Amino acid sequence: MHTKFQSRPVIGVTLDSEEAGGYADFPWYALRQNYMESLAELGAVPLALPHHADLTDEYLALCDGIVVTGGAFDVPPELFNEQQTSSQVRLKPGRTEFEKAIVKGAMQRNMPLLGICGGQQLLAVLTGGTLHQHIPDALPDALEHSTTVDTENAGGKKRARHQVEIVEGSLLSRCVDSLHYEINSSHHQAVKSVGEGCRINAYAPDGVIEGIECEGYDFCLGVQWHPEYQQHQQDTQLLNALVSAASRYKHSMRSSARAMTDAMTRKGKEEA
């Protein structure tokens, strides 16, 4: 049973963006509805975040958690000190600049953060990791990790799927009830290495890194698959863990604000 609206945590959700054409004659934002629907079903208030890096602090002041979504784009290789080597790399500089700011801001506040697909890759890079720019080039014997080049549009085809192994003792393992299950797969890039303070929490059978998390935070992790589809109970469990962490953050911040208000009120009375 859902709690009252006022007590629900607000979770900011980043948007994808496209240039003019197709839907509109001007640049437009886009996001699959299941990102928002899955969070709302689990008791959160999802809030779409347009790409205004200069408004990062204002956005974060409204939020109790952040989801950095996937999309048909890639993290610029320059962010992990590489030159672009694959023609399959697709960049969206405006989106990346905004998501860099929102990830860094959330981590500075110890605000719960979940990176999904490209969001996980960005989290890895911002914490000192590197990426495989194109899995078929870097790992020719890897499983099929994407049905199409445009990883957000399977074009009616059955999406790629494979098993995943969760690392025991990780935060992710505490969020789900199984260390082995099948996940959807829709990515042509993957984490190659992680930085200091970041650990791997999931692998595909071919050794491709499928999840990471940052130590020293209440909830800061990324997964390569898309739990917002809620195709298995573990997907729902992971999202529910995020919502619970956002609730803890909300109540903690509210308690801190109340304590500060009470202290200021007492000080005012003493000075009067």
C-alpha positions in Angstrom: 0.0 0.0 0.0 1.4 3.3 -1.1 2.2 6.1 1.4 0.7 9.5 1.2 2.0 11.7 -1.6 3.8 14.1 0.7 5.9 11.3 2.1 6.9 9.7 -1.2 10.5 10.3 -2.3 11.1 12.3 -5.4 13.5 10.6 -7.9 14.9 12.7 -10.7 15.2 10.9 -14.0 17.4 12.1 -16.8 16.0 12.4 -20.3 17.4 11.5 -23.7 17.5 14.1 -26.4 17.3 14.2 -30.2 18.0 16.9 -32.8 15.3 18.4 -34.9 13.4 16.0 -37.2 11.0 13.2 -36.8 8.8 14.1 -33.8 9.4 17.8 -34.0 11.1 20.5 -36.1 13.0 21.6 -33.0 15.3 19.5 -30.7 13.2 17.4 -28.4 13.5 15.2 -25.3 12.5 11.5 -25.2 12.2 8.7 -22.7 10.3 5.4 -22.5 7.4 5.6 -20.2 8.4 2.5 -18.2 11.2 4.4 -16.6 8.6 6.7 -14.9 5.9 4.1 -14.5 8.1 1.6 -12.7 9.2 4.2 -10.1 5.7 5.5 -9.6 4.4 1.9 -9.1 6.9 1.4 -6.3 5.9 4.5 -4.4 8.3 7.2 -5.8 7.5 10.5 -7.5 9.4 10.5 -10.8 10.6 13.9 -12.0 11.9 14.4 -15.5 15.2 16.4 -15.6 15.9 18.5 -18.8 19.5 19.2 -19.7 20.4 22.4 -17.9 23.7 21.8 -16.1 23.4 25.3 -14.6 20.3 24.2 -12.7 21.9 21.1 -11.2 21.8 22.4 -7.6 18.1 23.4 -8.0 17.2 20.0 -9.4 19.0 18.2 -6.6 17.2 20.3 -4.0 14.0 18.9 -5.3 15.1 15.3 -5.4 15.8 12.4 -3.0 17.3 10.1 -5.6 18.6 10.1 -9.2 18.3 7.7 -12.1 20.6 8.3 -15.0 19.0 6.5 -17.9 20.2 4.8 -21.0 19.8 6.0 -24.6 21.1 5.9 -28.1 24.4 7.6 -27.4 27.8 7.0 -25.8 30.2 8.5 -23.3 32.9 10.5 -25.1 36.2 8.6 -25.2 38.1 11.7 -24.2 36.5 11.4 -20.7 38.6 8.3 -20.2 41.7 9.6 -21.9 41.2 7.8 -25.3 40.8 8.8 -28.9 37.7 7.6 -30.6 38.5 4.3 -32.4 35.0 3.1 -33.4 32.7 4.5 -36.0 29.8 3.2 -33.9 30.4 5.8 -31.1 27.5 8.3 -31.1 27.9 11.5 -29.0 25.4 13.9 -27.4 27.6 16.5 -25.7 24.7 18.5 -24.1 23.3 15.4 -22.5 26.7 14.3 -21.3 27.6 17.6 -19.7 24.3 17.7 -17.8 24.6 14.1 -16.6 28.2 14.7 -15.5 26.9 17.5 -13.3 24.0 15.6 -11.9 26.0 12.5 -11.1 28.8 14.5 -9.4 26.2 16.6 -7.4 24.3 13.5 -6.3 27.5 11.8 -5.1 28.6 14.9 -3.2 25.3 14.8 -1.3 25.4 11.0 -0.8 22.0 11.1 -2.6 20.9 7.6 -3.9 22.0 7.1 -7.5 21.2 4.4 -10.0 22.9 4.4 -13.4 21.2 2.3 -16.1 23.0 1.2 -19.2 24.8 4.4 -20.4 24.2 5.8 -17.0 26.3 3.0 -15.5 29.0 3.7 -18.1 29.1 7.3 -17.2 29.3 6.5 -13.5 32.3 4.2 -14.2 34.1 6.9 -16.2 33.5 9.7 -13.7 35.0 7.5 -10.9 38.2 6.8 -12.9 37.1 3.8 -15.0 37.4 3.1 -18.7 35.1 1.7 -21.4 35.3 -0.7 -24.4 34.2 1.6 -27.2 32.6 -1.2 -29.2 32.2 -4.7 -27.8 32.5 -6.5 -31.2 35.8 -4.7 -31.9 37.3 -5.1 -28.4 35.9 -8.6 -27.5 35.1 -10.5 -30.8 34.2 -13.6 -28.9 31.7 -11.9 -26.6 28.0 -12.8 -26.4 25.5 -10.8 -28.3 24.9 -7.8 -26.0 22.8 -5.7 -28.4 20.3 -6.6 -31.1 20.9 -3.4 -33.1 23.4 -0.5 -33.3 20.7 1.8 -32.1 20.5 0.2 -28.7 17.2 1.9 -27.7 15.3 0.6 -30.6 15.2 -3.2 -31.4 13.1 -2.5 -34.4 10.6 -5.2 -33.5 13.3 -7.8 -33.0 13.6 -9.9 -29.9 16.1 -8.1 -27.7 19.4 -9.8 -26.7 19.3 -11.7 -23.4 21.9 -13.5 -21.3 22.6 -14.7 -17.8 24.3 -12.4 -15.2 26.3 -13.4 -12.2 26.0 -11.1 -9.2 29.0 -10.8 -6.9 28.2 -12.1 -3.5 28.6 -9.5 -0.7 28.0 -6.5 -3.0 25.3 -3.9 -2.5 23.6 -5.3 -5.6 23.5 -8.8 -4.1 21.7 -7.3 -1.1 19.1 -5.7 -3.3 18.0 -8.9 -5.2 17.2 -12.4 -4.0 19.3 -14.3 -6.6 23.0 -14.3 -7.6 22.1 -15.7 -11.1 19.3 -14.7 -13.4 18.6 -13.7 -17.0 18.7 -10.0 -18.0 17.9 -8.0 -21.1 20.9 -6.7 -23.0 21.0 -3.6 -25.2 24.5 -2.1 -25.3 27.4 -2.0 -27.7 29.8 -0.5 -25.1 30.8 -1.9 -21.7 33.0 -1.0 -18.7 36.6 -2.1 -19.2 38.0 -1.1 -15.9 36.9 0.6 -12.7 38.5 3.3 -10.7 39.6 3.5 -7.0 36.6 3.2 -4.7 34.5 1.5 -7.3 33.9 -2.3 -7.5 32.4 -4.7 -10.0 29.1 -6.2 -8.8 28.0 -8.2 -11.8 29.4 -10.1 -14.8 28.0 -11.7 -18.0 29.1 -15.3 -18.7 31.6 -14.0 -21.3 33.3 -11.8 -18.6 31.8 -8.5 -19.7 31.2 -6.3 -16.7 27.5 -5.8 -16.2 27.4 -3.8 -12.9 29.4 -1.6 -10.7 29.0 0.2 -7.4 30.8 2.9 -5.4 31.9 2.1 -1.9 31.4 4.6 0.9 27.9 5.6 -0.2 24.5 4.6 1.0 23.3 3.7 -2.5 25.4 4.4 -5.6 25.4 1.7 -8.3 25.0 1.0 -11.9 23.8 -1.9 -14.0 24.2 -2.5 -17.7 20.7 -3.9 -18.3 17.3 -2.2 -18.0 15.5 -3.1 -14.8 12.7 -0.6 -15.6 11.1 -3.3 -17.8 10.6 -5.3 -14.6 10.8 -8.5 -16.6 11.8 -10.4 -13.5 11.3 -10.0 -9.8 14.9 -9.1 -9.4 14.4 -6.0 -11.6 11.6 -4.9 -9.3 13.6 -5.6 -6.2 16.5 -3.4 -7.5 14.2 -0.5 -8.2 12.5 -1.0 -4.9 15.9 -0.8 -3.1 16.5 2.5 -4.9 13.1 3.9 -3.8 13.8 2.7 -0.2 17.2 4.4 -0.2 15.6 7.6 -1.5 13.0 7.4 1.3 15.8 7.2 3.8 17.5 10.1 2.3 14.3 12.2 2.3 13.6 11.4 6.0 17.2 12.1 7.0 17.3 15.4 5.2 13.9 16.4 6.7 15.2 15.5 10.2 18.3 17.6 9.6 16.2 20.5 8.4 13.9 20.2 11.4 16.8 20.1 13.8 18.4 23.2 12.2 15.1 25.0 12.4 14.6 24.1 16.1 18.2 25.2 16.9 17.7 28.5 15.2 14.3 29.0 17.0 16.0 28.3 20.4 18.8 30.7 19.6 16.3 33.4 18.6 14.4 33.0 21.9 17.6 33.1 23.9 18.7 36.4 22.2 15.3 37.9 22.6 
